[in-house]
C-alpha cells in the first residue's frame, strides 16, 4: 500500500511538472518563429474609441489621458469615452483636463458602480469608432502601442489584439512570471490565437464587438473571455510582441490583487469552455485549460501521497522541492499554482466582480 502511494505520488508530480514544461518548450519554439500573418498599413486610418472605465482614479487619470493622446495616432481619429463610478475627484480632474484639451473628442459618462463589464457596455453605447479599445486607467502604453494594435487589426484574419505586459514593481517573482507568460502569449498567437488577454489594452473591431452584444457582465475576465470568443468565431485573437503596455504592480494588497486576477481567469475558462473551438485553436485552448484548472491540484495531492508513503526517497524529493524554491522561476510557478487553487475555491462564494480598489504606485 505504501509503495502504491509512492508510485501514484511520483506519477502525479511527474505529470504536474512535465506537461507545462513540454508545452512551454513547444510554444517557445513557435514564439521564436516568424508570424504567419503581417500587420497591414491601411490606406486610411480607422477611427478609434478608447474606453476607460474608472473608479477613484483622481491621482492618475490625467496621466492616463495624456498617455492616450500622446500616441503616434491622429488625435482627430480618437474618441475617448470615460465610464466613471468614482466618489473622489476623478470627474473634476477630467473636466479640468478637458478645458485645456478642447480639441479632444471626450465623452464622460457617470453611473453607479456595477462591475467593469457593465461600465464597458455603457460606454459602448456611445463609442462610434471603427476600432474599440479598452484600457485600465492605472496602466500606460508605449508611444506606438495603439498604432501597432490598429495595424494588426487591419488584417482580415485578426479580430482582436491585446498587449504583452512589462511589470513595474512586484520584484523578481513577478518579473519571472511575466517573462514566461509573455512567451506563451506570443507563441500561441503565432500558432493561431492565445487564451489570455489584458485589460491594459484590448483592441477589437467595432463591428465584431457590437455583433457579439458587447462584453460579458457575469464574470470578471471581460478581456480574456472576449478574446476567446473572438477566436472561437474563426478570427485570430492575438498578443503581438510590438504592442507593449506597462503594468503597475501594487505594493500594498499585492496578494489580493493576484488572487482576484486568478479568479477572473478561472471564470473565463469555465464560461468559454462551452464555445465552439476551431481546429487550430483546440490544442492551445484545452492545454491551457488543463494547466490552469486541473494541473495545479496535482502538486499538493502528489506531495501528500509522497509524504504518506513514508519513503526516504519521497522525503528526499519533497526536500529537493523546498530547496528549489530559492530558484525564482520555480518559486513563481509554485506560487501561481496555489493562487489558482485558492481562486477556484474562492469563486464558489465570491467572484470579485466588484472589488476593493488596490492603489498602484505610478
N, C-alpha and C positions, 0 to 999 in steps of 0.2 A: 504493500500500500504506500509506504513512504517513498519507495523508488518511483512509483507511478506519479506521486505528487511532484517529485523532482523532474521527471521527464515532461510532464504536462507544463510545469512552470517554465522549464527551459524552452519548450516549444512556443509558449505564449510570448516570452521575452524576445525570442528569435524573430517571430513574426512582427512584433512591435517595432523592432529595430530595422529589419531588412526591408520591409515593404516601403516605408518612406525613403530610405536611403537609395534603394533601387530606382524608385520613381524620380527622386531628385537627380540622380545621375543621368537618367534618360532625358529629363526636361532640361538639365544643364546643357546637354549636347545640342538640344534644339535652340536654346537661348543663344548659343554661340554661332548658330547658323544664320542664313540670310532670311529676310522677310519674304514670304511668298506673294505679298501684296506691297504696293507702294503708296505713300501719300500723294495726293493729287493737288496741283496748283490750278484751281478752277479759274475760269476766265473772270468771273465776278465773285467777290467775297460774299458769302451768305450773311444775313443779319443774325445776330446772336442775342438771346435773352439770358442774362446771368441772374439766377435766383439765389438769394442769400437769406436763409431762414435765421432769425436772430432771437436770442433771449439774453437780456442783460449783457450786451456786448459794448457798452459805452466806452470801455477802456481801449477797445481795439477796432471799432467799426470804421473810424476814419482811415486807419492804416489799410484796412481791407478794401475800402472804396478806392483809395489811391492805387492800391495794387492792381485792381481791375482795370482802371483807366490808363495805367502805365503800360499795359500790354502793347506789343507791336501789332496792333489791330486798330483799324479806323474807329475812332470814338463815335462817328456818325452811324456805325453799323452795330453799336452795342446798346442794348436796353438793360438797365439794372432794375430788378424787382426785389424789394426787401419785404419779407413776410415776417412781421415783428410781433412778439408777445412779451416784450420787456416791461419790467417795472422800474428800471433805472433810467438813466438819462440818454439811452440809445436814441429815442426819437429826436431829442434836442440836438444831439451831435449830428444826426443825419441831416436835419434841416439847416443847421449851421454850415455844414459841408456843401450842401446843395446851393446855398446862396452864393458861394464863391466858385461854383462849378455849374453855372446856369445852363451851359450848353449840353450838359449830360442828360440823357433821357432816363430819368429815375422815377419809378413808381413805388410809393411807400404804402404798405398795407398793414393795418393793425387788427389783431384778432386775439381772442383768449387762447392761452396755451393749451393745445390739444394733441401734441405729438408732431414730430417732424414731417411725417408723410402727409398729414392734413395741411400743414403750413405750406409744403411744396405744391400741393394740389390747388390751394387757394391762389398762390402766385401764378400757377399755370393758366388760370382763367384769364389773366391779363397779359401774359407773356406772348408776344407776337413774333418772336424770332424764328427764322428757319431752323436754327440750332438752339436747343435748350441746354444750358449749362447750370448745374447746381454746385454750390461750393459752401463749405463751412466758413463762418466768419473768422474763426481762430486758426486759419491756415493761410499760407501765402504761396503764390505761383511764381515761377521764374518768368522772366520777361517774354519768353517765347512759348509759354505753356499753352495759352489759348490759341494762337495761330497754328501751332503744330497739331493740336487736337482737331481743329477745324479742317486742316489739310487731310488728315487721316479719314475724317468723316466724308470727305468729298469722294472717296472711293465708293463705288456702288455696292461693294461687298460688306462694308463696315456700317453698322448701325449705331454703335455706342463706343465711346473712348473714355478711359479713365487714366489715372496717373500712377507712376511709381512715386514712392514717398521717401523723402530723406528726413530722418528724425532729428530734431533739435532738442537735446535733453534725453533723459532716460538711462544714460550710462551705457556701458559695454553690452549688457544683456539686450537692450532694445536695439542697439546697432547691429548685433549679431543676428537677432531675429529678423530685422528688416532686410538685411543683406540677403539672407536665404530666401525670404519671402518675395523680394523683387525679382530674383532669378526665376522663380516659379511662375510669377505673373507674366513675365516677358516670354519665357519659353512656351507656356501654354497658349499664349496669344499667337505665336508663330505657327503652332500646330493648327489651331482653329480659333478658339476663344478660351478665356480664362474663367474662373468661377467667383473670384473675389474682386470687388470694385470699391471705390473710395469716395467718400463724401467731400474730400478736399477738392476734387474736380471730377465731375461726371458730365460728359457731353454726349447728347443723343439727338438724332434727327427729330425735329419737332413733329413732323407728320407721323412718324412712327410712335412717338410717345403718346400723342393725342389719340391715335388709333387703339392704343392699349388702355386708354382710360386713365392715364396718369400713374402715380406712384402708389404702392400698397400702404394701407394705413393700419393693418393688423399686426405688423412686425416692425422691428426697429431697423432692419437692414434694407431700407428703401433702395440704397445704391446697389448692393450685391444682388438682391432679388431681381431688380430691373435689368441688370446686366445679363443674368442667367436667362431671364425671359426673352430678351432680345436674341441671345444665342440660340435659344430653343425655337425661335421663329425662322432660323436659317440665315441670320445676319451674323457677321463677326462682331463680337464684343471684346475689345482688346485693351491691353495696357502697353503702350509703346514705350521704348526707352528714351524717347526725346520729349515726353510730356512729364514734367517733373514738378512736384509740389513739396514744400517744406511743411512737415508735420510737427507741431509744437507739442512736446510731451509734458504733462503736468507733473510737478514735483510733489505737490500735496494731493492725495487722493488717487495716486497712480494705480494702486491695486484695484480700486473700484472701477476706475476707467477701463482697465484691461478686462475685467470681468464683464462689464457691460458690452464691450466690443465683441467678446467671445459669445455672449448670449445672443446678440443680434446676428452673428454669423451662423450660429446653430439654427436660429429661426429661419434664416434664408434657405439653408439646406433642406430643412423639413418641409417648408412650403413649396420650394421649387422641385422637390422630388416627383411631384405629380405632373410636371410639364413634360411634353414630348421632347426627346433629345435627338438631334441629327446624328448620323452615324459617326462622323468625325469628332463629335463632342462627347460621346458616351464614355470613352475610356478616361478622359480628363475629369468629367463631372463625377463619375462613380468612384474613381480612385480618390479624388479629393473628399468626397462624402464619407468614404470609408475611413480615411486618415483623420478626419475631424470628428466623426461621430462614434466610430467603433474602436479604432486603434488605441486611443488614449486609455481605455479601460483595461487593455491587455497588460499594461505596465504594472499597476498595483495588484491586479489579480495574479499575474505571474510571479511577482515578488513575494506575495503572501504564500503562494504554494511552495516556492523555494524555501522560505523560512520554515514552513510547516513540515517540510521533508526531513529536517534535522541533519541534512548532509553537510559535511565540511566544504564540499565543492559549492553547494548552494550559498553558504555563508561567505565563501571567498568571492563569489560573483556579486553578491549584494555589497560587500565591502568595496569591490572594484567600482561598482556603480556610484557609490558615495564619493570615492576618491575622484572619479571622473567629473564630478560636479564643479571642480575647480576650473575645468575647461569651459570657457564661456559659451561656445555654441551648444555644447551638451546641456549646460545649465539652462540656457534659453529654451531648448527643446523640452526639457522636463517641466519647467515652469508652465509652458504653454499647454502641456498635457493635463496638468492639474487645473488650469484655468478653464479648459474646455469641459472637463468633467463637472466642475463646480457650476459652470454656466448651464449645462444641461439640467442639473438638479434645480438650480435657482429658477429656471424658466417655468418650472411646474407651478410656481406661485407668484412670480413677478417677472414680466417680460421687459421691464425697464423701457417702456415706450415713452414715458415722460420721466426724465431723470434729473437728479440733483446736479446743478451745474458744477463743473470742475474747472477752476481757473488755470490757465496755462501762461507761463512766462513768455512774453514775445518781445 
